[in-house]
Amino acid sequence: DVKVTQSSRYLVKRTGEKVFLECVQDMDHENMFWYRQDPGLGLRLIYFSYDVKMKEKGDIPEGYSVSREKKERFSLILESASTNQTSMYLCASSYPASGEIYGYTFGSGTRLTVV
Amino acid sequence: GNSVTQMEGPVTLSEEAFLTINCTYTATGYPSLFWYVQYPGEGLQLLLKATKADDKGSNKGFEATYRKETTSFHLEKGSVQVSDSAVYFCALYKRGGGNKLTFGTGTQLKVEL
């Protein structure tokens, strides 16, 4: 069964900490995505990547960065965590050409609380 | 730009009731349309999809028809169960629009006995 695995289901971090959220997929997908999910706002795209070492800003990149050193791994970095970054974070992946046919495969999410 | 509008929730139904969750979209051309479901504490799972006008996607008793004339993709189920309680997201994929999914805000469904 194909998978997108997010390393933590729940995280609690302090304001100002540097936070790493990890995502690994085993489907050899070129495309990977990070979303955050908030009540009433749905899913908002933070960053995405079409290939190793490539990244593009999504709709809400401020306060975040990403790293993609290997095809299967896409990391989201909160440089200095703030309370307004408390949220559910979802990672997803797809093949470039199959996104319009099959959509994305999502991980189970990481619920991050910044205190 | 591309956008998806879903009906506000929560939607509360009794078991075996008929479900409709409205979804309309704004996009040029012919996007692909999707419904995802998110059960409590989990990520999103693809529920059904339609890639061209008049296609009907179906899965697990849910169905939705791609209506180009009304730019809609409403989700329906004839008889809901308690286990259908979840958040449902409508999404569109438009090639050339950054090649990425655009989501609606989600609609929470609660089904009671």
Interface residues (C-beta under 8 A of the other chain):
Chain A: V4 Q6 N31 F33 Y35 G40 L41 G42 L43 L45 F48 E56 G58 L90 A92 P96 G99 E100 I101 Y102 G103 Y104 T105 F106 G107 S108 G109
Chain B: P31 S32 F34 Y36 E42 G43 L44 Q45 L46 K49 T51 F89 A91 Y93 K94 R95 G98 N99 K100 L101 F103 G104 T105 G106
